[in-house]
């Protein structure tokens, strides 16, 4: 049972407001080590420099989208097993299938609340203490 304060999380979203909301919710859940990335490209650069235990990424971003980021993460030996939750505003079944095929661990539809976020995180890293 991981303690939220010992789990490092990367939030990837091109909208500052969504990163702020995610960071606030994660803080409410007890997470302290939170890295923000403003794009898929930004996330790739930060993942080369730092280790994270969980990635929560938006799907729709301008330069490198969440699906492309997921594929890069899964190909890299250092990050290939990092739990990855995809956030999107659409609940398109084809999109979900594509993300599952690429190795996503879970999926969250925006807008979401703290309880939904907690359930998605616990589904991929185990119950939080």
Buried (B, 14 or more C-beta within 10 A) or exposed (E): EBEBEEBBBBBBBBEEEBBEBBBEBBEEBBBEBBBBBBBBBBBBEBBEEEEBBBBBBBBBBEEBBBBBBBBBBBEEEEBEEBBBBBBBEEEEEEBBEBBEEBBBBBBBBBEBEEEBBBEBBBBBBEEBE
